[in-house]
Amino acid sequence: MSNRRTARIMIAGAVLALLALPTLADEPSAQTPVDPPVVASPPAMPDLEINQAEIQAGVEIVPTAAVVPTPPARALSPMMVEIEAALAAGDAAVAALAERAAQAADETSQQAIMAQIAGLKQATELTILGIQADHARRAGNDALAAQINADMNLITNPPAPVPPTTPRPVPANER
């Protein structure tokens, strides 16, 4: 058995020597240095006359060719007028609460104000949905109004989470 082992070791050594032979035979050749690529210099900035007072005042300098006239504003539907008013009132109330939060003395009061902001945003969303439901009802689309009211009910009274019906598998490492 030791003869077999010795033979295997000798064969493995011969195979390794044969594999290493081509790498040992190659002499590394000296490489010539390569010049770095030539990068073109960026074009020079044009010399513009800029009024420092306008820059400090925040005036945006726009070339006259780039000025595009704005199209005339479309008239909003009565529903969108109500929605825009609700959004504006909600944004004003959120801004006032955010200012109070910035001036709050401690983190607990800041978190309480942030919770009020979240409630206010949800109330604004519910107001907008109510406006949409009201306009759908006035337009005779009772199905849409009922769907919007059902969605509002889900927002205010979310269903309880359903526990899983199947047990979780045991991890492979049993942790």
C-alpha positions in Angstrom: 0.0 0.0 0.0 2.9 2.3 0.6 4.1 1.7 -2.9 0.8 2.9 -4.2 1.0 6.0 -2.1 4.5 6.7 -3.2 3.5 6.3 -6.8 0.6 8.7 -6.4 2.8 11.3 -4.8 5.4 11.0 -7.6 2.7 11.3 -10.3 1.2 14.3 -8.6 4.6 15.9 -8.4 5.3 15.2 -12.0 1.9 16.7 -13.1 2.6 19.8 -11.1 6.1 20.2 -12.6 4.7 19.8 -16.1 2.0 22.4 -15.4 4.5 24.9 -14.0 7.0 24.3 -16.8 5.5 26.7 -19.4 5.3 29.6 -16.8 8.9 29.0 -15.7 10.2 28.9 -19.3 8.7 32.3 -20.3 11.0 35.2 -19.4 9.2 38.4 -18.7 9.9 41.0 -21.2 10.4 44.6 -20.3 7.5 46.8 -21.1 8.0 50.2 -22.6 6.2 53.1 -20.7 3.1 54.4 -22.3 2.3 58.1 -22.5 -1.0 59.1 -20.8 -3.8 59.9 -23.2 -4.1 63.5 -24.2 -7.2 65.2 -22.9 -8.5 68.2 -24.7 -8.8 71.3 -22.5 -12.4 72.4 -22.0 -13.5 75.4 -24.0 -13.0 78.7 -22.3 -16.0 80.3 -20.6 -17.4 83.2 -22.6 -16.8 86.6 -21.1 -20.3 87.7 -20.1 -21.3 91.0 -18.5 -23.2 90.0 -15.4 -24.7 92.4 -13.0 -23.6 91.4 -9.5 -26.6 93.1 -8.0 -28.9 91.0 -10.0 -27.1 87.8 -9.0 -27.3 88.8 -5.3 -31.0 89.6 -5.7 -31.6 86.2 -7.2 -32.6 87.4 -10.6 -32.3 84.6 -13.2 -30.6 85.7 -16.4 -32.3 84.0 -19.3 -31.4 84.5 -22.9 -34.3 86.2 -24.8 -34.5 83.3 -27.3 -35.2 80.9 -24.4 -38.3 82.7 -23.1 -41.4 80.7 -23.9 -44.8 82.2 -23.3 -47.0 80.3 -20.9 -50.3 79.1 -22.2 -53.4 80.7 -20.7 -54.7 78.9 -17.6 -57.7 76.7 -18.0 -60.7 77.3 -15.9 -61.0 74.8 -13.1 -64.1 72.7 -12.7 -66.2 73.4 -9.6 -65.0 70.1 -8.0 -61.3 71.1 -8.6 -62.0 74.6 -7.1 -63.2 72.9 -3.9 -60.3 70.5 -3.9 -57.8 73.3 -4.4 -59.3 75.2 -1.5 -59.1 72.1 0.7 -55.5 71.6 -0.3 -54.6 75.2 0.4 -56.3 75.1 3.8 -54.5 71.9 4.7 -51.2 73.2 3.5 -51.6 76.3 5.6 -52.4 74.3 8.7 -49.5 71.9 8.1 -47.1 74.9 7.7 -48.3 76.4 10.9 -47.8 73.1 12.8 -44.4 72.6 11.2 -43.4 76.0 12.4 -44.5 75.1 15.9 -42.6 71.8 15.7 -39.4 73.7 14.7 -39.8 75.9 17.8 -40.7 73.0 20.2 -38.5 72.7 23.2 -38.2 68.9 23.4 -38.4 65.9 21.2 -41.6 64.6 22.8 -43.5 67.7 21.9 -42.1 67.7 18.4 -43.3 64.1 17.9 -46.7 65.1 19.2 -46.9 67.9 16.7 -45.7 65.6 13.9 -48.6 63.2 14.8 -51.0 66.1 14.6 -49.5 66.9 11.1 -50.1 63.3 10.0 -53.7 63.4 11.3 -54.2 66.8 9.5 -52.9 65.4 6.2 -55.2 62.4 6.5 -58.1 64.7 7.3 -57.3 66.7 4.2 -57.3 63.5 2.1 -60.7 62.5 3.6 -62.0 66.0 2.8 -60.9 65.7 -0.8 -62.5 62.2 -1.1 -65.7 63.6 0.4 -65.7 66.4 -2.2 -65.3 63.8 -4.9 -68.1 61.6 -3.5 -70.4 64.6 -3.3 -69.8 65.6 -6.9 -70.2 62.0 -8.0 -73.6 61.8 -6.2 -74.7 65.2 -7.8 -73.7 63.9 -11.2 -75.9 60.8 -10.6 -73.1 58.3 -10.3 -74.2 56.7 -7.0 -72.0 53.7 -7.6 -68.8 55.8 -7.7 -70.0 57.8 -4.6 -70.6 54.6 -2.7 -67.1 53.3 -3.7 -65.5 56.5 -2.5 -67.4 56.3 0.8 -66.3 52.7 1.2 -62.7 53.8 0.6 -63.0 56.5 3.2 -64.4 54.0 5.7 -61.4 51.8 5.1 -59.0 54.7 5.7 -60.7 55.7 9.0 -61.4 52.1 10.1 -58.8 49.8 8.7 -59.4 46.1 9.0 -57.6 44.2 11.7 -54.6 42.2 10.4 -55.3 38.6 9.7 -52.9 36.1 11.3 -51.3 33.6 9.0 -53.2 30.3 8.7 -50.1 28.2 8.1 -47.3 27.9 10.6 -44.0 29.4 9.7 -41.3 26.9 8.6 -38.5 26.2 10.9 -35.2 27.8 9.6 -32.5 25.4 8.6 -30.1 26.6 11.3 -33.0 26.4 13.9 -32.6 29.9 15.1 
